Amino acid sequence: MKLPNDATITTDLLHPLLNTSWRFYLLVAFLGSIVLMGLSTWIFQMVMGFGMTGINNPIFWAFYITNFVFWIGISHAGTLISAILRLVNAGWRRPVTRCAEVITAFALMIGALFPIIHLGRPWLFFWLVPYPSSRMIWPNFRSPLAWDFFAINTYLTGSLLFLFLPMIPDFAIVRDHSTGLRRKIYGVLALGWRGTTKQWHRLETAMSIMAVGIIPVAVSVHTIVSFDFSMAPVPMWHSTIFGPYFVAGAIFSGIAGLIIAMATLRKFLHLENYLYPLHFQNLGKLLLMMSLLWGYFVFNERLTVWYGNHEADMNVFWVTQTGSFSPLFWTMVTVNFVIPVIILGIKRFRTITGCVIASCGVCVGMWLERFLIVVPSLGHKYLPYSWGTYTPQPVELLITVSTFAAMTLLYTLFAKFVPIISIWELKAGKHPSPALFPEGAREHPLGEVHI
Amino acid sequence: MKALYAMYPDGHAAQRAVDGLRKAGVTDNDITVISAQPMEEFNFSHIGHKTYMWYIACLGGLVGFAGATGLAYITETSWPINTGGMPIVSWWPNLIIMFELTMLGAILASVITLIVTAGLGRRRPALYDPEVTDGKILVGVENPRDASLPDLKKALQIHPNISLKTI
């Protein structure tokens, strides 16, 4: 396996930007219509009132908050994985990082939308912003919702910049290979990039600093999302394990999302010369590790509750293990643990198809996990008279489906207008710094160091 | 702006040109090397590598930390709300806000330093040739002194096939 030469890399990766097929328009129209349907449904919900949803006393958080946690989790695919791989200078990251970072940006935007969709009067969403206002409502920094605001916005800002900075040299490449209006637009986006040695140094230093900074921020974001639950004295929520449990689950679902996105891009943009089976095998190994870690956390959580034998906790425990939520629970265990361990644990099955099958299962399983955290606990609080049930209504289902279409649409548009694989980083892989490698080492074209 | 430069097919040729310019008495600050990707295995890639960005990022982090501390403290004391029996100024939850804004400060400081020190977004004309994106490496001198032009031409002309360009 050898990387194509520099000219071929540029031609291949600019091809989707400079050429548009009718299939692109068809896909955008299809996805756009689903997104429009979701927006119309949301407007319908606003006009008719929140009673159109299945959300009611005592289950005030359901599909929307499940989606919120799910998408924030998916967002951990990109920036966190990219930052870790950059810091350890894993050469095989080069074709992967941008595909991953884009997921973060869009998943965060979609995730952050759900608390607003969940508002009865979403046009007053700015009341969520913690600023001293004329309404004399001052921010309460002891509320996990205020922590969410700071954490998600810091992560979103950092992730967008982390995505944008390495795109600048690629915008310059597009600028130099295009004409007319396109040249003007990419010229503005390239910010006058020339590629002097000084600019390369500054860019790489900035990326290193951001990689160092973004990792703890990414961990903090999902820890804080877990605090939305664990700070409340609700059965099976008030647990010290929730922070790391949520972070592990987020990385788990994030890697799964990344594998699906990469396989789709490889297939439809013909990136076989850049996204090798090795990339999927490496990500598959990461997914396997996270699957085992996820299983470990679930076992810890369940065992501690079962051993404590507290009545309120046990009510939630049994309703998920053997009660009405048990089909969802055991489906979750099967697709999050059993199937990935079998597929990814056996080398022969760790193919691109195998990784995609395991990843699809993990995405479904992690959505179920969030649903099973939110709904059974709220439906089985301490006093049985306040128990309740929840059935999702069409508006919630339609809005949920439309966000998946929105994610695909945004990703498609991004891949159309920006090189989805970083051109300069791919080329830079052929010019590694001698300081990074011990004497006698050479770098494989994919970036693996062979001593 | 006026400039004298040449395009080289690979890093080795560019390195020879840079070495020639150095021998001709041109300092690293006056040599411009432009490539389509960082080429760290060549000595010329170290031109202009000195930066205080890490320190500035730390400073940005400190500013973010101080801002968050002030914001939380002033807000809590200006409008005291009794929440769950917690102290009015609760440092445990405040630490979360302080952490996030510290990191945000460091990130923003890095990006601003990058934009300023790398000269991004400036409108003034600069030495550049679009052939760079096709894999060529530009080595040149911006605003050279007229007296030094013969020496510079000699240094850049490492091979008869290399054609010199001027702006």
Interface residues (C-beta under 8 A of the other chain):
Chain A: D6 A7 T10 P132 M136 W138 P139 N140 F141 R142 S143 A146 W147 F150 A151 T154 T157 G158 L161 L165 I168 P169 A172 I173 D176 H177 L191 G192 W193 R194 G195 T196 T197 K198 Q199 W200 H201 R202 L203 E204 T205 A206 I209 M210 G213 I214 P216 V217 S220 I224 W424 E425 K427 A428 H431 P432 S433 P434 A435
Chain B: G11 T32 V33 I34 S35 A36 Q37 P38 M39 E40 E41 F42 F44 S45 H46 I47 G48 H49 T51 M53 W54 A57 A72 T75 E76 S78 W79 I81 T83 G84 M86 S90 P93 N94 I96 I97 F99 E100 L101 M103 L104 A106 I107 L108 S110 V111 T113 L114 I115 T117 A118 G119 L120 G121 R122 R123 A126 L127 Y128 P130 V132 T133 D134 G135
